[in-house]
């Protein structure tokens, strides 16, 4: 029984999901023929895969630390099976690194629920956000999420709203020093924003359309289940679920209206939204839970097949 196996957080679960993720990663690596295979490339891709495994551990850590789920492995399960819908993002260093930074950003924002060290946490979250925007400018709307977190947990001190500006300036100066020393030129932040589309990104391949369809389907299902869960939980956990949902909404909007057509932002979306996926398998009839897991587990296969028949 799959739902029973993943209902517990045990080392064997991580091993199984890491191997499953490796299968999709390996297929995506073989499919990508942009560069010839050599030892240097294999070394780089090995590093990317290790970052993916680190993302699994980070998702599980955030869920357990903030008591978001019910001590199960569904969060990392759904991230693993749905990330296979975006093979190009799965094997690229930049999208994987941005997804990891986004999780670190969310961790610090959610930690604001604790009533101490707010300025330090806001500074760290802002610092992570600066480099997220630097690598993926379409994720700039996450600034709204940052201020939403401050307004939710730390509105009593007006100075907290100014901390992100200090963090952004500090990160900018680090980039400026780094660029001057190594490249002997000035660092221009605005030059990184020329890739934003400012239009609806119609995905133009069968693979991306299929992957996006699976994302929408999962989002609708998860939204219904999370809304049900919100009505039965305490105030603190409800605010956490709302903040994660709002973050997912911002990232999804960025993928549609600001991002490119490569699915990289949707990969980040699944990493963040997976934080609340531990609460969506609650049907009393076990076969329903089994069917949901199997369906989304095969979603990656559907996406891959649609790519093979793409015209």
N, C-alpha and C positions, 0 to 999 in steps of 0.2 A: 504494500500500500504506500503510494508516493506521499500522500498527505500526512500519513503517520510517520514516515521516515523523516520528512522535513519539518515536522512539528517540534523537533528537538534541536537544540544547538549543541552539536557534538563535533569533535575533530573529523570524524569520518564523513560528515556532511560537507565540510570544507574541501576535503580531498575529492569527493565526487564532483562537486560543482567546479572545482579548479580544473579537473580533467575534462569535464564537459565544455568548459570555456576554452580550454586548450584545443579541443577538436575544432570548434568554430574559428578560433584564431589561426590554426594551422591551414584550414581550408582557405580563409581569406588571404593568408600569406602566399599560398600557391597560386591563387587566382590573380593576384596582383603581379603583372608582368612588366611594370614600369621600369624596374631596374634588375640587372642580372644578379643571380644568387651568388654570394661570396661570404667568406667568414665574417667580414666586417658587418654586412647586412644582417647575418644571422645573430651576431652579437647585439646589434641594435634592437632587433625584434624580440630577442630574449629579454632585454631590459623593459620593453613595452609590456610584454606578458607579465613580468614580475610586478609592474605597476598595476596591472589589472587584478592580480591576486591581492595586492595591497588595498585596492578599492573594496574588494569583498570584505576584507578584515575591517576596514574603516567603516563601511556601512553597518556591519554587525556591531562594532564598538559603539557607534553613535546611537543605534537603536537601544542597546542594553543600558548605556549610560544615562540616557534620557527617558528610559522606560516607555518607549514608544510602542513597542509590540508586546506580544504575550510570550516572551522567551522562546521564540521559534526561529526558524531559518528561512521563512518565506520571503523576507526582504532581499536577501542575497540570491535566493532562488529566482525570483522574478527579474532582478537585474541581469542575472546571467543569461536566462533564456531569451529575454527581450533585446539584450545588447547584440545578439547575433543577427538581428534584423538590419544592422548598420555595419557591414563588414569593413568598409573603408575606415570608419571611425575606430573600429576595434583594433586595427593594426597600426594606426598612426600615433606617433608620440604626442603630438600637440593635442588632439581631442581627448586622449586618455589622461594627459597631464592636467588639462583644463577641468575634466570631470573630477579628478582627485582634489584640485584646488577648490572646486565648488563645494565638495563635501567638507573640506576643512573650514571653509567659510561658513557653511550651515552649522557646523559643530559649534563654532564660537558664538554665532547668533542665538542658537538654541540654549547655550549655556548661560545666556543673560537671565534666564529664569531664576538662577541662584542669586541671592542678594548680597554679592560681594565681588569686588574686582571688575566692575562694569567697564571702567575706562580702559583697562588692559585688554579685556575681551573685545571691546569695540575697535580698539586700535588694531588688534591682530586680525579681526574679521575684515576690516577696511584694507589692511595690508594685502591679504589674500585676494580681495576683490580687485585691487589695482592691477595685479598681474593677470587675473582672469580677463579683465577688460583689455589689457595690453595684448594678450594672445588671441582673444576672441571678442572683438569690439561689439559684436551683436548682443553680447550678454550685459551690456551697460545697464539695462533696466533692473539688474540685481541690486543697484544702488537703492531702489525703492524698497526692496526687501530688507536691506540693512536698516533703513530708517523706520520701516514698519516694526522691526524687532526692537529698536530703541524706543519707539513710541509705545510698544506693548509692555516692555519690562523695565525700562529705565527712563521714563519720562519725567521723573521727579527732579533731575538735575539737568538744567539747560546746557551745561558745558558738555554733556555727553553727545549732544547733536553736533558739536564742533570738532570732536575727536576724529571723525573720518577725514576731515579736511587736513588735519595735522598728519594723519597716516598717509594720505595720498601724496602730500608734499614730500614726506620723508622718502617714500618709495620712488617718487619722481627724481629726487636728488640722487638716490643710489643709482638709478638708471643713467642719469646725467654724468656722474663720476665714472661709471663703468664704460660708457661710450667714449668719453674724452680720453681715458687712459689707454684703452685698447684700440680704438679706431681713430682717435684724434679728430673727432667731429662732435657736433652738438646733437643732443637727443631731442627729436621733435615728436611729441606724443600724438599730435593731430594727424601725422602721416600714417598712423595705424588705423585710422577710421575710414579710409577710402574704400574698404571692402563692403561696407554696409549698403544693402540694396535699397532700403526704404520703400519696398514694394512687396506684394504678396509673392512668395517663392513657390511657384508651381513646380513640383518635382517632375522632372522630364524623363524618368526612366521607370520601367515596370518595377524594378527592384525597390526603388525609393518610394514609389506609390504604394506598393504592397507593405513595406515596412511601416510607412506612415499610417496606413489603414489599421495595422495591428496595434500601433501606438494609440490611435484614437479609440479603438475598441477596448483596449486595456484601461485607458483613462476613464472612459464612461463607466465601466464596471467598477473600477476602484473608487471613483467618486461616489457612487451609490452606496458602496459598502462602508466607506469612511464616514459619510454623512450619518449612516445608521449608528456607527460606533461613537460618533461625537455625542449623540443623544444619551449615551449610557455611561459616559466616563466623567472624571472629575474636571474641574475648571482648568487646572494647570495643563493636563494632558490635552484637553480640548484646544487650548491656545497654541500648543505645539503643533497639533495636526493642522490647524488653520494656517499657521505660518509656513509649514511645508507645502500645503496645497497652494497657497499664494505664490510661493517660490516656483512651484511647478508651472503655474499659470503664466508667470512672467517669462520663464524659459521657453515654454511652448509658443507664446506670442512672439518671442525673439526668433525662434526657428521659422515661423511662418512669415513674418513681416520684415525681419532684419537680416536673417541669415542667408547663407548660400544654399546650393542645392546638393550638398554632399552628405547631409544627415549628421554632421558632427555635433551640432547643438542638441539634436534629439538624443544622441548618445549621452550627453550631459544630463538631459532631462530625465532619462531613465535612472541614472545614478542618484539624482536628488529625490525623485518621486518614490524610489524604492524604499526610502526611509519609513514610509507609512504602509508599505505593502505587506507587512506582517499581520495586518488586521483584516484581511479581505477573504480569508477562507474560513467561514464560520457556519457553513451549512450543516444541519444535523444529519442529512443523508450523505454519507461518506463518498458515494459514487459521484456526487455533484462536484465535490472538491477534487476528486481524481480527474474528472473530465476537464475541469478548468486548467489544471496543471498540464495535462497531456496536450490540450489544444494550444496553449501558449508555448509549450515546449516545441511543438511542431511548427510554430509560426516562423521560426528561422528557416526551416526547410522550405516553407511556402515562398518566403522571400528569395531564397537562393534559386529555386526553380523558376520564379518569375524573371530572375536575372538571366537565366540561360535561354529563355524564349524571348528576351527583349529584342525589339526591332528599332 
